[in-house]
């Protein structure tokens, strides 16, 4: 697992043999239309090859337009989207995937995720994802916001292990037990809201930014990948998108990685996967 080959030319190989970039552009809360089109095109021009969206973000059309206008060959991009809560269930998920493919303008989605573990639905939804992969509509299948008991349930049901689990992960929520479990199961952990939703005014991060002559955001994103965690910071600003990619020309010391881990407070900015209602 190389961390030195840059965000755009390499990344971890998932358990199904597919390679996924370490760094991607997240588009949560990015407005459909010009805003998301510009963000996607800027990221691709800078060199990003991974874009993460979801049906719930209501911007798949714009993401697809940005991909199309970039002019980059399809095979050079890695596109993730997700089936949302009100679309879950076996047949509904098949329909949701078809809708996402049309909006994105893609024959095949690179990574399709269950967005949240909706009680009494996520098991059937997972079976639908397995079917979609077998039929060739998606290359890789995974989940988002799943705890270990959710993961155990779908693995016991089907024998099929998700290749990715995308969860809230940052210095105040280090998810050590979940990370350990995913490593044991060969499930790639991926961080959403890696930058603490902008709450980076933490003395240790400021100190490390000065030490390494980087920004606090770059320190956190580098911390992600040194733990083998894929990261997808969100921005609509081209300069910030470029800045977020500047994390492959330095290495945090083991001592500093542990110091950042020590910031953990089990603090969530987003909902608790065991207690959400949407």
Phi, psi and omega in degrees: 000099182274137175251011188248000185262016171084163185283342191253342186247000181195171179177182181291148172270120180290167185294345177267005177094355180277139176265133181237135180299150177293326188238134177223170175263123173269144183235024175299136180064014174270127186293140175296157182094216189302321184298309182286326177301313181296317180298315181294314180296320178297315180298315181295320179296321178293330178133354178299146177234357181241127178235132183243118176229190179196154178300326181293340181284344179059033179223019180298325178300313181293322176299314178299320179295318178297319177299312181298314183288340179294332180076003182283140177303138184306320186292348179271355183251153177235110187247127178248137166219175190220148174271127186272175189299317183282000178253000188280166192110159189297296184295321181298323180293320177300319179292320180296320179296318179299318178297316180296318179299318181294315180297320180283343183071033184241137173288324184226132174270133183290317181219123180243127186240149164281121189291316178217150181281080182291123182304137178069004179231330190294334179293313178292326177297319179297321178297325177293320178296321177300316178298315181299323178291316179299325181279352176088010179280335176225146180279311184232150181231142181203198185221170177220138177065029178267133171273174184299324182289328174293317179297315179302320183298312183286329177290319178295323180295317194240341186076002181256124183264129176302145179274338182222144167232111181265119186222164171294124186208122180194177185300337177267356178216083189272349170049048188298318182293319179294319178298317179298314179300314182296321177298317180296328182266003184059038174259124180284122176277140179230137186261122165258156189049047182296336184262029174054032181051039175089358182273068187258008182278065181245125187310315181299316180295322177296318179296316181291327177299317178294318182300315185263001182056049178228177175271159175304323179298316180295325177299313183293317181294323176294321177301319176305302189290333177291344173263006181076025181254123175292146185225142186226069179298144180260135171201152173249001183262123185299321180294320179290322177300319178293316180301319181297339179275353184275057186235011184248013180243017175206164180226130175287142175292156177303322180297319182286326175300315180292325179296319178294318177302327181292351177283349186307133174230013185052039184263123177259136168270333179259184182291158174279124180301341177267358183207076177226157185217071177202000000 
